[in-house]
Amino acid sequence: MAFKDKIQDSDVSLEFLEKLPLAFVKKNLVFPLHKEDGVLLVAVSDPGSLFALDDIRRVAGEPVEPVLVPAKEVLGAIHRFYERLSGSAEEVISELGGESLETIAHQWDEPKDLLDLADEAPIIRLLNSLLFQAVKERASDIHIEPFERAIEVRFRRDGILFPILAPPKIIQEALVSRVKIMASLDIAEKRLPQDGRIRLLVAGKDVDVRVSIVPTSFGERVVLRLLDRKTGSVSLSHLGLDDSHVASLEALLLRNHGIILVTGPTGSGKTTTLYASLNRINTRERNVITVEDPVEYQLHGVGQIQVNTKVGLTFAAGLRSILRQDPDVIMVGEIRDMETAEMAIQASLTGHLVLSTLHTNDAPSAVTRLVDMGIQPFLLSSSLVAVLAQRLVRVLCKECMISYEPADEERALFTSVPPRLFRPGGCEKCLNTGFNGQTGIVEFMAVDHEMRNVILKNTDSTTIKDYAIAKGMKTLREDGLSKAALGITSLDEIVRVTQND
């Protein structure tokens, strides 16, 4: 029996895949490859898969010969290639007929994997196809938006919304009901907002889906946020921080007291940075506890508390309880009010390392925001050790980015002008957007002894920013320009994200 350790694209002929159901090949861990000398080669993980080979011989109508391949590689090939055979959401829409859609929406048998959707009812397959397509296209959110005579479905990819589909208005209620059933929400409640979660396996990838439903003039509006569970284990070096920023932040994370803040607008990756920081310091010698709204990723070895305002479990109440749990490191999802801010500051002054987020446009503004909340400058100067402001920018697709010589107005933005800049092209790999993924641009403000004196004087954010820049802090715009000069992103993207700075 022949042996292969990898299955390459060139080894596979798709015509044989179409004849074999996904459930069959996954159950038996077999995978048809291609014909060679009149014989169909079939990858098997177990040399004893004789019955499965007999079934393939009958279905394909060809003599077969097994090729021994590691089980992990066979499963990976199944997920990789059967993705290409799955119907898109547009194809499912075309199959929707005059069936009782409300009835169909209530038929729910959770598939083990969304690739196993060949025999599902159309409305179920429509939502499954949308979820599958969103994961395949790396979308972070799915928006299902009702209007007077239509529904619009949009995906957010790399921070930008793209229209995907316009299903008929008639399926609106059935589609929303389907989402509610999957998220274990109340189908009958259509007047109040509802939030829930769905956990899915999509082509072997474990995905959490956060569901938000709100009533609007033309029906309920649904937003599904897709969270890849692997993102929770990302490292600091993959966040867009340069080596000096990573070294500085890691040194501060080893402190046993103080408060580190991450700031930026919604969707700027603050939570991911906090998780990466916790992963860096999460050891068996430390007691790490978080209070979050919501808990986005599960971290092994970390106690995570979900905020529940309905029963009085706010950030402040959770933080108060955490302090009785003998913590070493505390992560507060967001400082929203004076009570939470005061407790976070007090915790950082009493021998705890506290990590949290704020909604400010840059790092120096975090100081004035906390003072505006009511925190005394002397408490802030004693506890604050660093502020990291960040934004997300789209990364240029390496396959199709276009090199060009910068124009005079572009040169004026740089202190050291690069000989070439890059702009997006468009290819199949990046879905013709010219971008593939996101990275961070950051503004890292460490609080040293002189900075403490500046904060103590209750000065404005402009004075604090001028001092930080004089001490070597790179602003968001400067960090972005350095990434544009390296060809990581485009200059237009940096200007778009930092235009208010």
DADA-V68481 format. One record per backbone hydrogen bond with DSSP energy under -0.5 kcal/mol. CO is the residue of the C=O (numbers start at 0). NH is the residue of the N-H. Records with the same first field share a line. If there is no record, write none. Layout:
CO=NH ; NH
//
This chain:
1=67
3=69
5=7
7=10
8=11
11=13
12=15 ; 16
13=17
15=18
16=19
20=24
21=25
22=26
23=27
24=28 ; 29
28=44
30=42
32=12
33=40
35=38
38=35 ; 40
39=64
40=32
41=66
42=30
43=68
45=48
47=49
48=52
49=53
50=54
51=55
52=56
53=57
54=58
55=59
56=60 ; 61
62=39
64=41
65=1
66=43
67=3
69=72 ; 73
70=74
71=75
72=76
73=77
74=78
75=79
76=80
77=81
78=82
80=83
81=84 ; 85
82=85
87=91
88=92
89=93
90=94
91=94 ; 95
92=95
98=100
99=103
100=104
101=105
102=105
103=106
105=107
106=108
112=115
114=116
116=119
120=124
121=125
122=126
123=127
124=128
125=129
126=130
127=131
128=132
129=133
130=134
131=135
132=136
133=138
134=137
137=157
139=225
140=155
141=143 ; 223
142=144 ; 153
143=145 ; 221
144=151
149=146
151=144 ; 153
152=163 ; 164
153=142
154=156 ; 161
155=139 ; 140
156=159
159=156
161=154
164=152
166=150
167=170
168=171
170=174
171=175
172=176
173=177
174=178
175=179
176=180
177=181
178=182
179=184
180=183
182=196
184=186
187=189
193=212
195=210
197=199 ; 208
199=201 ; 206
200=113 ; 202
201=204
204=201 ; 206
205=228
206=199
207=209 ; 226
208=197
209=224
210=195
211=222
212=193
213=220
215=218
218=215
220=213
221=143
222=211 ; 224
223=141 ; 225
224=209 ; 226
225=227
226=207 ; 228
227=230
228=231
229=232
230=233
234=237
235=238 ; 240
241=245
242=246
243=247
244=248
245=249
246=250
247=251
248=252
249=253
250=253
251=254
257=353
258=384 ; 385
259=355
260=387
261=357
262=389
264=267
268=272
269=273
270=274
271=275
272=276
273=277
274=278
275=279
276=280
277=281
280=282
282=285
285=287
286=288 ; 327 ; 328
287=302
288=330
289=304
290=332
291=306
293=292 ; 295
296=298
297=299
298=301
301=303
302=289 ; 304
304=291 ; 306
307=310 ; 312
308=311
311=313
312=307
313=317
314=318
315=319
316=320
317=321
318=322
320=323
321=324
327=352
328=288
329=331 ; 354
330=290 ; 332
331=356
333=335
336=340
337=341
338=342
339=343
340=344
341=345
342=346
343=347
344=348
345=349
346=349 ; 351
347=257 ; 350
351=257 ; 353
352=329
353=259
354=331
355=261
356=334
357=263 ; 359
362=365 ; 366
363=366 ; 367
364=368
365=369
366=370
367=371
368=372
369=373 ; 374
370=373
375=378 ; 379
376=380
377=381
378=382
379=383
382=258
384=446
385=260
386=388 ; 444
387=262
388=442
390=440
392=438
394=435
396=399 ; 400
401=422
403=420
406=410
407=411
409=412
410=413
414=416
420=403
421=490
422=401
426=431
427=430
429=432
433=396
436=394
438=392
440=390
442=388 ; 444
443=445
444=386
445=447
447=451
448=452
449=453
450=454
451=455
452=456
453=458
454=457
459=463
460=464
461=465
462=466
463=467
464=468
465=469
466=470
467=472
468=471
474=478
475=479
476=480
477=481
478=482
479=483
480=484
481=485
482=487 ; 488
483=486
487=395
489=493
490=494
491=495
492=496
493=497
494=498
497=500
//
